[in-house]
Amino acid sequence: MVAIHGDSFSATLRDLTDPTTPTEVAELFIEDVAPDDRALLDSGAVFYWSVGYEDTHRGLERKSFIQFRRLPAWTRGEIARVVAESRELEKYFGGVRDSSSGHR
């Protein structure tokens, strides 16, 4: 998600079914987002937009569903633990250089 504009939001879309399809920017209505997901609307948020058809007794109906990805937030303690572990690994491996980027 890129930005919120009143009753809509803009987002950069990628087709996960065809990676060769170029990205697009779309404007979507906030009312199309489930009420429980609206609190997740924020710049950088990741969501999945499923678009398809439902076969009903009246014929095919177009359906669309937007669902925001939910990931638990890392605590400061978890981040500190990962940093400490990475430093220990760096000592163990002697600061192995990444040949593709030149970074240690």
C-alpha positions in Angstrom: 0.0 0.0 0.0 1.3 3.4 -0.9 -0.9 6.1 0.6 -4.4 6.9 1.9 -6.5 9.6 0.2 -9.7 10.2 2.1 -12.1 7.3 1.3 -9.6 5.5 -0.9 -6.0 4.3 -0.9 -3.4 3.8 -3.6 -1.3 0.6 -3.9 1.3 -0.9 -6.2 0.0 -4.2 -7.5 2.0 -7.3 -8.5 0.4 -10.3 -10.3 1.6 -13.3 -8.2 0.2 -15.6 -10.9 2.4 -14.2 -13.6 5.6 -12.5 -12.5 6.3 -11.2 -16.1 3.3 -8.9 -15.8 4.5 -5.3 -15.0 3.5 -3.7 -11.7 0.6 -1.3 -11.7 -0.6 1.4 -9.4 -4.3 1.3 -8.5 -6.8 3.3 -6.4 -9.0 1.2 -4.2 -11.9 2.1 -2.0 -11.5 1.7 1.8 -15.1 0.5 2.0 -13.9 -2.6 0.0 -11.6 -3.5 2.9 -13.1 -5.6 5.7 -13.8 -3.5 8.8 -11.4 -5.7 10.8 -8.6 -5.0 8.3 -9.0 -1.2 8.1 -6.8 -0.6 11.1 -4.0 -2.2 9.1 -4.2 0.4 6.3 -0.8 2.1 6.4 2.0 3.0 4.0 4.0 -0.1 3.2 1.3 -2.5 4.3 1.1 -5.7 2.3 -2.3 -7.1 1.2 -3.6 -9.7 -1.2 -6.4 -8.9 -3.6 -8.2 -11.9 -5.0 -10.4 -11.3 -8.0 -12.5 -14.0 -9.6 -16.0 -15.3 -10.4 -18.5 -17.3 -8.3 -20.9 -19.6 -10.0 -24.3 -19.0 -8.5 -27.9 -20.0 -9.4 -28.2 -16.6 -11.1 -25.0 -17.3 -13.2 -21.4 -16.0 -12.8 -20.9 -13.2 -10.3 -17.7 -11.2 -10.2 -16.1 -11.3 -6.7 -13.2 -9.4 -5.2 -11.6 -9.9 -1.8 -8.9 -7.8 -0.1 -7.0 -9.3 2.9 -4.1 -7.6 4.7 -1.1 -9.6 5.8 -0.8 -9.9 9.5 2.6 -10.4 11.0 3.5 -10.2 14.7 5.5 -7.2 15.7 9.0 -7.9 16.9 9.8 -6.9 20.5 12.9 -4.9 21.4 14.1 -8.0 23.3 13.7 -10.2 20.2 15.6 -7.7 18.0 18.4 -7.4 20.6 18.7 -11.3 20.7 18.9 -11.5 16.9 21.6 -8.8 16.8 23.6 -10.6 19.5 23.3 -14.0 17.7 24.4 -12.4 14.4 27.5 -11.0 16.1 28.3 -14.4 17.5 27.9 -16.0 14.1 30.1 -13.3 12.5 32.8 -14.1 15.0 32.4 -17.9 14.3 32.6 -17.5 10.5 35.2 -14.8 10.7 33.2 -12.1 8.9 32.8 -14.0 5.6 32.6 -11.6 2.7 29.6 -11.7 0.4 31.2 -12.0 -3.1 28.2 -10.6 -4.9 28.1 -7.3 -3.0 31.5 -7.0 -1.3 29.8 -6.7 2.1 30.8 -8.6 5.1 
